[in-house]
Every structure is written in C-alpha cells, then in structure tokens.
C-alpha cells in the first residue's frame, strides 16, 4: 500500500510532495503524471484568476492508496467533487469519524476544514476523477461575504460524517464535471477559460445550495445516514449507462432495500425530481453535451442514448431544452 501524509496549505506544495513520494516530479506544466507502478492518469493544478487553486483528478490506481491530511492551525477549506469507481471498498476519515462503503460507484460533494484530519483509503483498481478546490477563509470573506465563524458553515462542518452525504452529486454537478474532464482532452485555445469558468460554477452552485438547505429545515432532520447512502447508490446506478434500458423501480427498490413507495418519496425529496424525471434529465444533458461536441449526428446520439425512434429523441430533447437538436 502507498501511504502519503501531508499538511500542506497550498496545492503546489502538495503536488510536489506527492510526486516526490511516488519517485517522480511535478511538471512545469502543472501536471503530475502517476508512475505506472502507482497508477494510470494524472493530477493537474489549475490556478484561478481570483487566487484560488484547484486540482483536476483523473487516475486509475495500480496499488492501494492511503492518503491523509493532518489538521492544521491555518484554517482553510477543501471543496471536493469526486466520482469514484470503487474496487472492493473505500474508507474516508473526517476528524474522529470514519465512513466505509463497498458499492461499485461513489459520487460525492464534500466541504472539509483543515481544522480536522481528513483522509481516504482506496483499493487497487479504483478509478477516481474529480475536482478539488482549496478555499481560504479570506477568499470566502472577500468574494462571498462569508466569515469562517458563519453559522451555516459551522453547522455544515459539525455534521462530520453526515457531510459525506448531505449534498447530492446531481445532474448539474455531473454535467459541469463532465465538461471539465472532456475539455481537458481537447486542443482548444479557450481551454483554460472554459475550465476556470466551470470550476467557478461548481463553487457558486455548492454555496448557493448549501445556504438554501442549511438555513432552512433540511432533509437531515428526516433521513438517516444509511438512507442517504442508499439513495446516492440508487442515483449512481440509475445514470450509470444510458445505452441500455434503465433499471425498473422494483429493481432499484430491491437494491436500496426499501419499499417502492419509500424509494420514490425519498428520492424526490433529496434530488428534487421523480426517479424517471431525474433519469431523463441526465440523459438529455448527456445528449446536449454529445451534440455540442460536433462529433456525432443527431441519429448517432439518439442511438447511443437508447432511443429506438429518432422522433422520440427529438420530442424528449425539445421538452427538456425548448429547442430541437438540430437548432444547437
């Protein structure tokens, strides 16, 4: 197992130390390419115009990893948007709390504080992609008008293990992350601008939703940790593959170990849409993204997303975006 413990307060120093621990170097291009003994993929540093730092992560692990950030007296926050294909299991530590899961996929949005230990254990074969953003309390005060003593922030951080599940990784987050990851693969002169814009949209959406939920009576009052975990697993299963017929509600209910009625009620409560409204929204977002790449025809995209009839695809697209696919 590869062990890495750190307490760096900026991502440049973190990536330099991370590279050194794996016997490689952190490139001048801002990219840490994993040596094959450790993984396949990279971590890339992104410096935003307003002084924030972010890391884009896209890597498959070739051995078990245990990475831990020890708490620091210098206060800052790490906002994480993670999608993980889990091999065997994942364990996450936040302060004195531990959270473990052995589901195949795990998507999460999480804000952590440097005032608590934070770490994870991922097994060989796991695939991780995401965006991690380091946010200082000075930036929060300057750009969002939020002080570190803010009641909403403190209430969120006090959830500890519950915070792993509080903010669902929904269709909008997934679309923004997908755009970032796919933009990374392109040779686009506007690449840096597009990526910076999408990262800022992730930040904006997280804090807007955080304040909406934490300032009011939240779903945390009625759902247990275990129920939220099962709902997030259901969501991951539902949107995992649009090329095939989606799981039925009875199948999803059995997987979630809930009655069909309870699953439908709680899913809408946490994701804001019914199960198949949510599935269709994700499918249409995927369709729009594929079409805007200009790499596929309308017919090809419809087929890729399991539409048997092109007219049904056109109708569904028009219903979601109020324009025809040909108008993009």
Secondary structure in CASP SS format (residue, H / E / C, confidence):
PFRMAT SS
TARGET T0000
AUTHOR 0000-0000-0000
METHOD secondary structure of the structure
MODEL  1
X C 1.00
X E 1.00
X E 1.00
X E 1.00
X E 1.00
X E 1.00
X C 1.00
X C 1.00
X C 1.00
X C 1.00
X H 1.00
X H 1.00
X H 1.00
X H 1.00
X H 1.00
X H 1.00
X H 1.00
X H 1.00
X H 1.00
X H 1.00
X H 1.00
X C 1.00
X C 1.00
X C 1.00
X C 1.00
X C 1.00
X C 1.00
X C 1.00
X C 1.00
X C 1.00
X E 1.00
X E 1.00
X E 1.00
X C 1.00
X C 1.00
X C 1.00
X C 1.00
X C 1.00
X E 1.00
X E 1.00
X E 1.00
X E 1.00
X E 1.00
X E 1.00
X E 1.00
X E 1.00
X E 1.00
X C 1.00
X C 1.00
X C 1.00
X C 1.00
X C 1.00
X E 1.00
X E 1.00
X E 1.00
X E 1.00
X E 1.00
X E 1.00
X E 1.00
X E 1.00
X E 1.00
X C 1.00
X C 1.00
X C 1.00
X E 1.00
X E 1.00
X E 1.00
X E 1.00
X E 1.00
X C 1.00
X C 1.00
X C 1.00
X C 1.00
X C 1.00
X C 1.00
X E 1.00
X E 1.00
X E 1.00
X E 1.00
X E 1.00
X E 1.00
X E 1.00
X E 1.00
X E 1.00
X E 1.00
X C 1.00
X C 1.00
X C 1.00
X C 1.00
X E 1.00
X E 1.00
X E 1.00
X E 1.00
X E 1.00
X C 1.00
X C 1.00
X E 1.00
X E 1.00
X E 1.00
X E 1.00
X E 1.00
X C 1.00
X C 1.00
X C 1.00
X E 1.00
X E 1.00
X E 1.00
X E 1.00
X E 1.00
X E 1.00
X E 1.00
X E 1.00
X E 1.00
X C 1.00
X C 1.00
X C 1.00
X C 1.00
X E 1.00
X E 1.00
X E 1.00
X E 1.00
X E 1.00
X C 1.00
X C 1.00
X C 1.00
X C 1.00
X E 1.00
X E 1.00
X E 1.00
X E 1.00
X E 1.00
X E 1.00
X E 1.00
X E 1.00
X E 1.00
X E 1.00
X H 1.00
X H 1.00
X H 1.00
X H 1.00
X H 1.00
X H 1.00
X H 1.00
X H 1.00
X C 1.00
X C 1.00
X C 1.00
X C 1.00
X C 1.00
X C 1.00
X H 1.00
X H 1.00
X H 1.00
X H 1.00
X H 1.00
X H 1.00
X H 1.00
X H 1.00
X C 1.00
X H 1.00
X H 1.00
X H 1.00
X H 1.00
X H 1.00
X H 1.00
X H 1.00
X E 1.00
X C 1.00
X C 1.00
X C 1.00
X H 1.00
X H 1.00
X H 1.00
X H 1.00
X H 1.00
X H 1.00
X H 1.00
X H 1.00
X H 1.00
X H 1.00
X H 1.00
X H 1.00
X H 1.00
X C 1.00
X C 1.00
X C 1.00
X C 1.00
X C 1.00
X C 1.00
X C 1.00
X H 1.00
X H 1.00
X H 1.00
X H 1.00
X H 1.00
X H 1.00
X H 1.00
X H 1.00
X H 1.00
X H 1.00
X H 1.00
X H 1.00
X H 1.00
X H 1.00
X H 1.00
X H 1.00
X H 1.00
X H 1.00
X H 1.00
X H 1.00
X H 1.00
X H 1.00
X H 1.00
X H 1.00
X C 1.00
X C 1.00
X C 1.00
X C 1.00
X H 1.00
X H 1.00
X H 1.00
X C 1.00
X C 1.00
X C 1.00
X H 1.00
X H 1.00
X H 1.00
X H 1.00
X H 1.00
X H 1.00
X H 1.00
X H 1.00
X H 1.00
X H 1.00
X H 1.00
X H 1.00
X H 1.00
X H 1.00
X C 1.00
X C 1.00
X C 1.00
X C 1.00
X C 1.00
X C 1.00
X C 1.00
X C 1.00
X C 1.00
X C 1.00
X H 1.00
X H 1.00
X H 1.00
X H 1.00
X H 1.00
X H 1.00
X H 1.00
X H 1.00
X C 1.00
X C 1.00
X C 1.00
X H 1.00
X H 1.00
X H 1.00
X H 1.00
X H 1.00
X H 1.00
X H 1.00
X H 1.00
X H 1.00
X H 1.00
X H 1.00
X H 1.00
X C 1.00
X C 1.00
X C 1.00
X H 1.00
X H 1.00
X H 1.00
X H 1.00
X H 1.00
X H 1.00
X H 1.00
X H 1.00
X H 1.00
X H 1.00
X H 1.00
X H 1.00
X H 1.00
X H 1.00
X H 1.00
X H 1.00
X H 1.00
X H 1.00
X C 1.00
X C 1.00
X C 1.00
X C 1.00
X C 1.00
X H 1.00
X H 1.00
X H 1.00
X H 1.00
X H 1.00
X H 1.00
X H 1.00
X C 1.00
X C 1.00
X C 1.00
X C 1.00
X C 1.00
X H 1.00
X H 1.00
X H 1.00
X H 1.00
X H 1.00
X H 1.00
X H 1.00
X H 1.00
X H 1.00
X H 1.00
X H 1.00
X H 1.00
X C 1.00
X C 1.00
X C 1.00
X H 1.00
X H 1.00
X H 1.00
X C 1.00
END
